[in-house]
Amino acid sequence: MAENVPDLTLAERQIVDVISRADRKLAAAVSRALEDATERAAEDMRAIGQEDAAPALHYFAAVVHQRMYCLMCGADPDTFEGGDPETAYHVIRNSQNIARHYWSADIEPYPAK
C-alpha cells in the first residue's frame, strides 16, 4: 500500500540522510557496547570462578533501557529524581502501543489524555 508522502526538498532529503546515518551509527554503537559489556562481564566472572553468574546481554539492555527512559523523562538516571510524569506517561503509552500493534500484545494502552 502506497502512502501519501510529500516530495521532499533537497535540503529536507539531506537532513533525513544525516539523521538516518546518525541513527544507524548509534544503534550499531549501542549493540557493540552491549556485546562488549556482556563479554567483559563473562570474562571477569570466569576469573573469579563464577561463570554461571554472568549476566546475559538482556540484563545490560535493561540497564540501558532504564537509563534512556530516565533521560527521556528528564530524570537523573542515577537517582531517578527530577523526571516529568507527563513525558513518562507518553513514553509508556507509546511502548504499549508498539507492543499491541507490532507484537499483538493483549494490552490496552493507557487512554489518551
N, CA, C and O atoms as CSV, one atom per row, in Angstrom:
chain,resi,resn,atom,element,x,y,z
A,1,MET,N,N,0.838,-1.171,0.000
A,1,MET,CA,C,0.000,0.000,0.000
A,1,MET,C,C,0.888,1.240,0.000
A,1,MET,O,O,1.739,1.402,0.874
A,2,ALA,N,N,0.691,2.091,-0.958
A,2,ALA,CA,C,1.480,3.313,-1.054
A,2,ALA,C,C,0.901,4.378,-0.120
A,2,ALA,O,O,-0.313,4.545,-0.001
A,3,GLU,N,N,1.798,5.073,0.519
A,3,GLU,CA,C,1.373,6.144,1.409
A,3,GLU,C,C,1.525,7.469,0.683
A,3,GLU,O,O,2.369,7.607,-0.202
A,4,ASN,N,N,0.720,8.427,1.053
A,4,ASN,CA,C,0.855,9.768,0.502
A,4,ASN,C,C,1.944,10.499,1.254
A,4,ASN,O,O,1.715,11.057,2.327
A,5,VAL,N,N,3.141,10.487,0.671
A,5,VAL,CA,C,4.286,11.139,1.280
A,5,VAL,C,C,4.654,12.311,0.385
A,5,VAL,O,O,4.867,12.135,-0.814
A,6,PRO,N,N,4.731,13.498,0.955
A,6,PRO,CA,C,5.072,14.648,0.121
A,6,PRO,C,C,6.499,14.533,-0.412
A,6,PRO,O,O,7.370,13.951,0.235
A,7,ASP,N,N,6.722,15.088,-1.581
A,7,ASP,CA,C,8.075,15.134,-2.128
A,7,ASP,C,C,8.909,16.054,-1.250
A,7,ASP,O,O,8.500,17.169,-0.927
A,8,LEU,N,N,10.080,15.570,-0.873
A,8,LEU,CA,C,10.962,16.354,-0.028
A,8,LEU,C,C,11.854,17.241,-0.879
A,8,LEU,O,O,12.231,16.890,-1.998
A,9,THR,N,N,12.177,18.382,-0.330
A,9,THR,CA,C,13.137,19.252,-0.999
A,9,THR,C,C,14.524,18.640,-0.840
A,9,THR,O,O,14.713,17.715,-0.050
A,10,LEU,N,N,15.484,19.151,-1.585
A,10,LEU,CA,C,16.859,18.672,-1.467
A,10,LEU,C,C,17.350,18.826,-0.027
A,10,LEU,O,O,17.957,17.907,0.522
A,11,ALA,N,N,17.092,19.978,0.582
A,11,ALA,CA,C,17.534,20.227,1.962
A,11,ALA,C,C,16.881,19.243,2.925
A,11,ALA,O,O,17.545,18.737,3.831
A,12,GLU,N,N,15.596,18.965,2.745
A,12,GLU,CA,C,14.900,18.022,3.616
A,12,GLU,C,C,15.454,16.608,3.449
A,12,GLU,O,O,15.613,15.891,4.437
A,13,ARG,N,N,15.746,16.199,2.223
A,13,ARG,CA,C,16.337,14.870,1.978
A,13,ARG,C,C,17.711,14.769,2.630
A,13,ARG,O,O,18.066,13.730,3.186
A,14,GLN,N,N,18.484,15.851,2.559
A,14,GLN,CA,C,19.810,15.850,3.172
A,14,GLN,C,C,19.691,15.707,4.689
A,14,GLN,O,O,20.461,14.976,5.313
A,15,ILE,N,N,18.734,16.400,5.268
A,15,ILE,CA,C,18.510,16.310,6.718
A,15,ILE,C,C,18.125,14.884,7.094
A,15,ILE,O,O,18.656,14.331,8.057
A,16,VAL,N,N,17.206,14.288,6.343
A,16,VAL,CA,C,16.784,12.909,6.604
A,16,VAL,C,C,17.978,11.968,6.504
A,16,VAL,O,O,18.129,11.079,7.342
A,17,ASP,N,N,18.826,12.144,5.499
A,17,ASP,CA,C,20.002,11.287,5.323
A,17,ASP,C,C,20.975,11.416,6.494
A,17,ASP,O,O,21.484,10.412,6.994
A,18,VAL,N,N,21.232,12.642,6.928
A,18,VAL,CA,C,22.158,12.865,8.048
A,18,VAL,C,C,21.622,12.193,9.314
A,18,VAL,O,O,22.363,11.505,10.015
A,19,ILE,N,N,20.351,12.393,9.600
A,19,ILE,CA,C,19.755,11.807,10.802
A,19,ILE,C,C,19.726,10.284,10.697
A,19,ILE,O,O,20.003,9.595,11.679
A,20,SER,N,N,19.397,9.754,9.530
A,20,SER,CA,C,19.362,8.298,9.334
A,20,SER,C,C,20.738,7.675,9.542
A,20,SER,O,O,20.858,6.629,10.179
A,21,ARG,N,N,21.768,8.311,9.009
A,21,ARG,CA,C,23.134,7.800,9.204
A,21,ARG,C,C,23.502,7.817,10.681
A,21,ARG,O,O,24.073,6.856,11.197
A,22,ALA,N,N,23.172,8.908,11.355
A,22,ALA,CA,C,23.477,9.013,12.787
A,22,ALA,C,C,22.709,7.945,13.576
A,22,ALA,O,O,23.261,7.339,14.495
A,23,ASP,N,N,21.442,7.713,13.222
A,23,ASP,CA,C,20.641,6.682,13.884
A,23,ASP,C,C,21.292,5.308,13.740
A,23,ASP,O,O,21.406,4.567,14.716
A,24,ARG,N,N,21.718,4.972,12.524
A,24,ARG,CA,C,22.335,3.662,12.284
A,24,ARG,C,C,23.641,3.522,13.056
A,24,ARG,O,O,23.918,2.469,13.630
A,25,LYS,N,N,24.447,4.590,13.068
A,25,LYS,CA,C,25.718,4.536,13.815
A,25,LYS,C,C,25.460,4.381,15.312
A,25,LYS,O,O,26.147,3.618,15.991
A,26,LEU,N,N,24.480,5.098,15.816
A,26,LEU,CA,C,24.133,4.993,17.229
A,26,LEU,C,C,23.668,3.580,17.567
A,26,LEU,O,O,24.120,3.001,18.555
A,27,ALA,N,N,22.779,3.025,16.765
A,27,ALA,CA,C,22.273,1.681,17.014
A,27,ALA,C,C,23.412,0.659,16.992
A,27,ALA,O,O,23.458,-0.239,17.833
A,28,ALA,N,N,24.319,0.794,16.040
A,28,ALA,CA,C,25.460,-0.125,15.959
A,28,ALA,C,C,26.363,0.028,17.177
A,28,ALA,O,O,26.849,-0.965,17.718
A,29,ALA,N,N,26.591,1.259,17.609
A,29,ALA,CA,C,27.450,1.503,18.771
A,29,ALA,C,C,26.823,0.922,20.040
A,29,ALA,O,O,27.528,0.336,20.861
A,30,VAL,N,N,25.523,1.077,20.207
A,30,VAL,CA,C,24.845,0.529,21.382
A,30,VAL,C,C,24.917,-0.997,21.355
A,30,VAL,O,O,25.175,-1.625,22.382
A,31,SER,N,N,24.690,-1.591,20.187
A,31,SER,CA,C,24.775,-3.054,20.073
A,31,SER,C,C,26.175,-3.546,20.418
A,31,SER,O,O,26.334,-4.528,21.143
A,32,ARG,N,N,27.184,-2.862,19.897
A,32,ARG,CA,C,28.573,-3.251,20.209
A,32,ARG,C,C,28.851,-3.104,21.706
A,32,ARG,O,O,29.480,-3.972,22.311
A,33,ALA,N,N,28.387,-2.017,22.296
A,33,ALA,CA,C,28.623,-1.791,23.728
A,33,ALA,C,C,27.941,-2.870,24.567
A,33,ALA,O,O,28.509,-3.326,25.560
A,34,LEU,N,N,26.736,-3.283,24.185
A,34,LEU,CA,C,26.048,-4.350,24.914
A,34,LEU,C,C,26.818,-5.667,24.800
A,34,LEU,O,O,26.994,-6.382,25.786
A,35,GLU,N,N,27.270,-5.974,23.592
A,35,GLU,CA,C,28.045,-7.198,23.399
A,35,GLU,C,C,29.353,-7.146,24.182
A,35,GLU,O,O,29.742,-8.131,24.809
A,36,ASP,N,N,30.031,-6.000,24.147
A,36,ASP,CA,C,31.290,-5.849,24.885
A,36,ASP,C,C,31.073,-6.002,26.393
A,36,ASP,O,O,31.842,-6.688,27.067
A,37,ALA,N,N,30.031,-5.365,26.913
A,37,ALA,CA,C,29.756,-5.452,28.350
A,37,ALA,C,C,29.458,-6.892,28.753
A,37,ALA,O,O,29.903,-7.355,29.803
A,38,THR,N,N,28.705,-7.594,27.918
A,38,THR,CA,C,28.369,-8.992,28.202
A,38,THR,C,C,29.621,-9.859,28.202
A,38,THR,O,O,29.816,-10.677,29.100
A,39,GLU,N,N,30.460,-9.679,27.201
A,39,GLU,CA,C,31.706,-10.457,27.114
A,39,GLU,C,C,32.649,-10.132,28.262
A,39,GLU,O,O,33.243,-11.036,28.849
A,40,ARG,N,N,32.791,-8.863,28.586
A,40,ARG,CA,C,33.683,-8.443,29.669
A,40,ARG,C,C,33.202,-9.013,31.004
A,40,ARG,O,O,34.004,-9.506,31.797
A,41,ALA,N,N,31.893,-8.945,31.250
A,41,ALA,CA,C,31.352,-9.491,32.499
A,41,ALA,C,C,31.576,-11.000,32.561
A,41,ALA,O,O,31.919,-11.533,33.616
A,42,ALA,N,N,31.385,-11.687,31.438
A,42,ALA,CA,C,31.592,-13.142,31.420
A,42,ALA,C,C,33.053,-13.477,31.713
A,42,ALA,O,O,33.337,-14.405,32.471
A,43,GLU,N,N,33.978,-12.727,31.117
A,43,GLU,CA,C,35.408,-12.950,31.377
A,43,GLU,C,C,35.744,-12.700,32.841
A,43,GLU,O,O,36.452,-13.488,33.469
A,44,ASP,N,N,35.231,-11.601,33.377
A,44,ASP,CA,C,35.505,-11.266,34.773
A,44,ASP,C,C,34.886,-12.287,35.723
A,44,ASP,O,O,35.479,-12.610,36.752
A,45,MET,N,N,33.705,-12.797,35.392
A,45,MET,CA,C,33.072,-13.821,36.220
A,45,MET,C,C,33.872,-15.124,36.164
A,45,MET,O,O,34.021,-15.802,37.180
A,46,ARG,N,N,34.386,-15.478,34.980
A,46,ARG,CA,C,35.231,-16.678,34.865
A,46,ARG,C,C,36.480,-16.541,35.717
A,46,ARG,O,O,36.930,-17.504,36.337
A,47,ALA,N,N,37.039,-15.328,35.743
A,47,ALA,CA,C,38.270,-15.077,36.500
A,47,ALA,C,C,38.076,-15.275,38.001
A,47,ALA,O,O,39.031,-15.586,38.714
A,48,ILE,N,N,36.858,-15.097,38.479
A,48,ILE,CA,C,36.600,-15.288,39.908
A,48,ILE,C,C,35.851,-16.595,40.177
A,48,ILE,O,O,35.364,-16.831,41.283
A,49,GLY,N,N,35.771,-17.437,39.143
A,49,GLY,CA,C,35.130,-18.738,39.320
A,49,GLY,C,C,33.623,-18.688,39.413
A,49,GLY,O,O,33.014,-19.580,40.005
A,50,GLN,N,N,33.003,-17.665,38.842
A,50,GLN,CA,C,31.553,-17.502,38.928
A,50,GLN,C,C,30.913,-17.420,37.534
A,50,GLN,O,O,29.986,-16.640,37.313
A,51,GLU,N,N,31.419,-18.231,36.605
A,51,GLU,CA,C,30.917,-18.132,35.229
A,51,GLU,C,C,29.411,-18.346,35.114
A,51,GLU,O,O,28.784,-17.813,34.198
A,52,ASP,N,N,28.821,-19.114,36.026
A,52,ASP,CA,C,27.369,-19.328,35.978
A,52,ASP,C,C,26.580,-18.075,36.380
A,52,ASP,O,O,25.381,-17.987,36.114
A,53,ALA,N,N,27.238,-17.124,37.007
A,53,ALA,CA,C,26.559,-15.908,37.463
A,53,ALA,C,C,26.684,-14.751,36.469
A,53,ALA,O,O,26.217,-13.646,36.742
A,54,ALA,N,N,27.304,-15.001,35.333
A,54,ALA,CA,C,27.496,-13.920,34.353
A,54,ALA,C,C,26.151,-13.448,33.810
A,54,ALA,O,O,25.343,-14.267,33.371
A,55,PRO,N,N,25.901,-12.145,33.833
A,55,PRO,CA,C,24.630,-11.634,33.313
A,55,PRO,C,C,24.563,-11.764,31.796
A,55,PRO,O,O,25.571,-11.652,31.099
A,56,ALA,N,N,23.366,-12.002,31.311
A,56,ALA,CA,C,23.121,-12.099,29.873
A,56,ALA,C,C,23.044,-10.705,29.259
A,56,ALA,O,O,22.908,-9.707,29.967
A,57,LEU,N,N,23.130,-10.653,27.955
A,57,LEU,CA,C,23.028,-9.390,27.225
A,57,LEU,C,C,21.735,-8.657,27.592
A,57,LEU,O,O,21.723,-7.429,27.679
A,58,HIS,N,N,20.653,-9.400,27.805
A,58,HIS,CA,C,19.372,-8.765,28.143
A,58,HIS,C,C,19.446,-7.960,29.438
A,58,HIS,O,O,18.751,-6.954,29.584
A,59,TYR,N,N,20.276,-8.395,30.370
A,59,TYR,CA,C,20.453,-7.624,31.607
A,59,TYR,C,C,20.999,-6.242,31.272
A,59,TYR,O,O,20.466,-5.230,31.729
A,60,PHE,N,N,22.057,-6.203,30.477
A,60,PHE,CA,C,22.668,-4.927,30.138
A,60,PHE,C,C,21.738,-4.081,29.264
A,60,PHE,O,O,21.728,-2.855,29.379
A,61,ALA,N,N,20.965,-4.721,28.400
A,61,ALA,CA,C,19.978,-3.993,27.595
A,61,ALA,C,C,18.947,-3.325,28.510
A,61,ALA,O,O,18.527,-2.195,28.262
A,62,ALA,N,N,18.543,-4.034,29.568
A,62,ALA,CA,C,17.585,-3.456,30.513
A,62,ALA,C,C,18.190,-2.261,31.248
A,62,ALA,O,O,17.494,-1.284,31.522
A,63,VAL,N,N,19.476,-2.335,31.565
A,63,VAL,CA,C,20.160,-1.215,32.213
A,63,VAL,C,C,20.149,0.003,31.290
A,63,VAL,O,O,19.846,1.114,31.724
A,64,VAL,N,N,20.482,-0.211,30.015
A,64,VAL,CA,C,20.477,0.890,29.045
A,64,VAL,C,C,19.063,1.437,28.888
A,64,VAL,O,O,18.867,2.652,28.843
A,65,HIS,N,N,18.079,0.546,28.806
A,65,HIS,CA,C,16.687,0.978,28.655
A,65,HIS,C,C,16.257,1.868,29.821
A,65,HIS,O,O,15.640,2.914,29.619
A,66,GLN,N,N,16.587,1.446,31.035
A,66,GLN,CA,C,16.204,2.225,32.215
A,66,GLN,C,C,16.862,3.599,32.209
A,66,GLN,O,O,16.217,4.599,32.522
A,67,ARG,N,N,18.138,3.652,31.856
A,67,ARG,CA,C,18.837,4.938,31.828
A,67,ARG,C,C,18.251,5.842,30.738
A,67,ARG,O,O,18.079,7.040,30.960
A,68,MET,N,N,17.945,5.283,29.571
A,68,MET,CA,C,17.383,6.081,28.485
A,68,MET,C,C,15.982,6.575,28.842
A,68,MET,O,O,15.614,7.703,28.514
A,69,TYR,N,N,15.205,5.729,29.513
A,69,TYR,CA,C,13.876,6.136,29.968
A,69,TYR,C,C,13.998,7.355,30.881
A,69,TYR,O,O,13.255,8.326,30.739
A,70,CYS,N,N,14.935,7.294,31.811
A,70,CYS,CA,C,15.142,8.431,32.714
A,70,CYS,C,C,15.542,9.680,31.928
A,70,CYS,O,O,15.015,10.766,32.168
A,71,LEU,N,N,16.470,9.521,30.995
A,71,LEU,CA,C,16.903,10.676,30.206
A,71,LEU,C,C,15.752,11.257,29.388
A,71,LEU,O,O,15.603,12.476,29.299
A,72,MET,N,N,14.939,10.382,28.791
A,72,MET,CA,C,13.798,10.859,28.000
A,72,MET,C,C,12.811,11.628,28.863
A,72,MET,O,O,12.180,12.579,28.401
A,73,CYS,N,N,12.681,11.215,30.111
A,73,CYS,CA,C,11.724,11.846,31.015
A,73,CYS,C,C,12.332,13.011,31.793
A,73,CYS,O,O,11.649,13.656,32.588
A,74,GLY,N,N,13.615,13.277,31.559
A,74,GLY,CA,C,14.267,14.385,32.242
A,74,GLY,C,C,14.711,14.063,33.652
A,74,GLY,O,O,14.980,14.972,34.438
A,75,ALA,N,N,14.793,12.773,33.989
A,75,ALA,CA,C,15.210,12.369,35.331
A,75,ALA,C,C,16.693,12.051,35.348
A,75,ALA,O,O,17.284,11.723,34.319
A,76,ASP,N,N,17.279,12.149,36.512
A,76,ASP,CA,C,18.668,11.741,36.703
A,76,ASP,C,C,18.693,10.218,36.675
A,76,ASP,O,O,18.040,9.592,37.510
A,77,PRO,N,N,19.428,9.593,35.740
A,77,PRO,CA,C,19.421,8.131,35.637
A,77,PRO,C,C,20.032,7.411,36.846
A,77,PRO,O,O,19.817,6.212,37.024
A,78,ASP,N,N,20.778,8.125,37.661
A,78,ASP,CA,C,21.383,7.503,38.837
A,78,ASP,C,C,20.490,7.587,40.071
A,78,ASP,O,O,20.529,6.708,40.932
A,79,THR,N,N,19.686,8.646,40.154
A,79,THR,CA,C,18.856,8.834,41.347
A,79,THR,C,C,17.355,8.768,41.047
A,79,THR,O,O,16.546,8.662,41.969
A,80,PHE,N,N,16.980,8.830,39.768
A,80,PHE,CA,C,15.588,8.848,39.312
A,80,PHE,C,C,14.868,10.143,39.699
A,80,PHE,O,O,13.646,10.224,39.577
A,81,GLU,N,N,15.591,11.135,40.154
A,81,GLU,CA,C,14.975,12.394,40.576
A,81,GLU,C,C,14.814,13.336,39.396
A,81,GLU,O,O,15.618,13.341,38.463
A,82,GLY,N,N,13.749,14.138,39.461
A,82,GLY,CA,C,13.559,15.218,38.518
A,82,GLY,C,C,12.815,14.871,37.242
A,82,GLY,O,O,12.770,15.694,36.328
A,83,GLY,N,N,12.236,13.698,37.145
A,83,GLY,CA,C,11.542,13.302,35.926
A,83,GLY,C,C,10.196,13.983,35.762
A,83,GLY,O,O,9.567,14.387,36.740
A,84,ASP,N,N,9.763,14.106,34.518
A,84,ASP,CA,C,8.475,14.703,34.186
A,84,ASP,C,C,7.441,13.593,34.021
A,84,ASP,O,O,7.549,12.799,33.086
A,85,PRO,N,N,6.444,13.514,34.899
A,85,PRO,CA,C,5.452,12.444,34.824
A,85,PRO,C,C,4.648,12.461,33.523
A,85,PRO,O,O,4.219,11.408,33.052
A,86,GLU,N,N,4.444,13.625,32.945
A,86,GLU,CA,C,3.700,13.715,31.676
A,86,GLU,C,C,4.482,13.030,30.552
A,86,GLU,O,O,3.910,12.288,29.754
A,87,THR,N,N,5.778,13.281,30.496
A,87,THR,CA,C,6.610,12.622,29.491
A,87,THR,C,C,6.649,11.125,29.755
A,87,THR,O,O,6.568,10.330,28.819
A,88,ALA,N,N,6.771,10.733,31.016
A,88,ALA,CA,C,6.793,9.307,31.367
A,88,ALA,C,C,5.513,8.630,30.889
A,88,ALA,O,O,5.558,7.531,30.337
A,89,TYR,N,N,4.388,9.274,31.098
A,89,TYR,CA,C,3.097,8.746,30.652
A,89,TYR,C,C,3.118,8.485,29.145
A,89,TYR,O,O,2.695,7.420,28.697
A,90,HIS,N,N,3.601,9.440,28.370
A,90,HIS,CA,C,3.606,9.291,26.914
A,90,HIS,C,C,4.602,8.222,26.445
A,90,HIS,O,O,4.326,7.499,25.488
A,91,VAL,N,N,5.737,8.120,27.103
A,91,VAL,CA,C,6.718,7.096,26.737
A,91,VAL,C,C,6.133,5.707,27.005
A,91,VAL,O,O,6.260,4.810,26.172
A,92,ILE,N,N,5.501,5.531,28.151
A,92,ILE,CA,C,4.894,4.238,28.475
A,92,ILE,C,C,3.763,3.923,27.504
A,92,ILE,O,O,3.665,2.796,27.018
A,93,ARG,N,N,2.916,4.895,27.219
A,93,ARG,CA,C,1.803,4.677,26.288
A,93,ARG,C,C,2.325,4.296,24.907
A,93,ARG,O,O,1.754,3.428,24.246
A,94,ASN,N,N,3.400,4.935,24.468
A,94,ASN,CA,C,3.993,4.597,23.180
A,94,ASN,C,C,4.480,3.149,23.175
A,94,ASN,O,O,4.273,2.425,22.202
A,95,SER,N,N,5.124,2.730,24.257
A,95,SER,CA,C,5.593,1.342,24.348
A,95,SER,C,C,4.421,0.366,24.310
A,95,SER,O,O,4.497,-0.678,23.662
A,96,GLN,N,N,3.354,0.702,24.996
A,96,GLN,CA,C,2.174,-0.155,24.982
A,96,GLN,C,C,1.595,-0.267,23.568
A,96,GLN,O,O,1.215,-1.352,23.130
A,97,ASN,N,N,1.533,0.853,22.871
A,97,ASN,CA,C,1.007,0.832,21.508
A,97,ASN,C,C,1.892,0.011,20.569
A,97,ASN,O,O,1.377,-0.694,19.701
A,98,ILE,N,N,3.212,0.093,20.728
A,98,ILE,CA,C,4.122,-0.705,19.907
A,98,ILE,C,C,3.884,-2.187,20.172
A,98,ILE,O,O,3.760,-2.972,19.232
A,99,ALA,N,N,3.820,-2.575,21.441
A,99,ALA,CA,C,3.610,-3.981,21.792
A,99,ALA,C,C,2.281,-4.493,21.229
A,99,ALA,O,O,2.197,-5.624,20.750
A,100,ARG,N,N,1.282,-3.681,21.289
A,100,ARG,CA,C,-0.043,-4.095,20.797
A,100,ARG,C,C,-0.052,-4.179,19.271
A,100,ARG,O,O,-0.520,-5.167,18.704
A,101,HIS,N,N,0.458,-3.157,18.619
A,101,HIS,CA,C,0.375,-3.079,17.155
A,101,HIS,C,C,1.306,-4.067,16.462
A,101,HIS,O,O,0.884,-4.781,15.552
A,102,TYR,N,N,2.563,-4.113,16.883
A,102,TYR,CA,C,3.552,-4.919,16.167
A,102,TYR,C,C,3.665,-6.350,16.673
A,102,TYR,O,O,4.033,-7.243,15.910
A,103,TRP,N,N,3.356,-6.587,17.952
A,103,TRP,CA,C,3.572,-7.913,18.531
A,103,TRP,C,C,2.282,-8.540,19.032
A,103,TRP,O,O,2.311,-9.567,19.710
A,104,SER,N,N,1.152,-7.931,18.702
A,104,SER,CA,C,-0.164,-8.460,19.067
A,104,SER,C,C,-0.300,-8.696,20.564
A,104,SER,O,O,-0.974,-9.632,20.992
A,105,ALA,N,N,0.336,-7.853,21.352
A,105,ALA,CA,C,0.232,-7.985,22.806
A,105,ALA,C,C,-1.217,-7.739,23.233
A,105,ALA,O,O,-1.891,-6.847,22.718
A,106,ASP,N,N,-1.669,-8.539,24.172
A,106,ASP,CA,C,-3.014,-8.381,24.704
A,106,ASP,C,C,-2.957,-7.334,25.809
A,106,ASP,O,O,-2.969,-7.647,26.999
A,107,ILE,N,N,-2.895,-6.080,25.369
A,107,ILE,CA,C,-2.744,-4.978,26.324
A,107,ILE,C,C,-3.592,-3.808,25.843
A,107,ILE,O,O,-3.673,-3.526,24.647
A,108,GLU,N,N,-4.205,-3.153,26.775
A,108,GLU,CA,C,-4.957,-1.949,26.450
A,108,GLU,C,C,-4.119,-0.764,26.914
A,108,GLU,O,O,-3.954,-0.551,28.115
A,109,PRO,N,N,-3.583,0.017,25.952
A,109,PRO,CA,C,-2.746,1.150,26.334
A,109,PRO,C,C,-3.493,2.141,27.213
A,109,PRO,O,O,-4.718,2.250,27.170
A,110,TYR,N,N,-2.712,2.858,28.009
A,110,TYR,CA,C,-3.312,3.933,28.793
A,110,TYR,C,C,-4.171,4.780,27.861
A,110,TYR,O,O,-3.815,4.974,26.698
A,111,PRO,N,N,-5.284,5.278,28.352
A,111,PRO,CA,C,-6.098,6.132,27.485
A,111,PRO,C,C,-5.370,7.435,27.160
A,111,PRO,O,O,-4.582,7.942,27.959
A,112,ALA,N,N,-5.652,7.965,25.970
A,112,ALA,CA,C,-5.049,9.246,25.583
A,112,ALA,C,C,-5.583,10.333,26.488
A,112,ALA,O,O,-6.751,10.320,26.878
A,113,LYS,N,N,-4.730,11.258,26.813
A,113,LYS,CA,C,-5.153,12.367,27.675
A,113,LYS,C,C,-5.813,13.434,26.841
A,113,LYS,O,O,-6.243,14.457,27.374
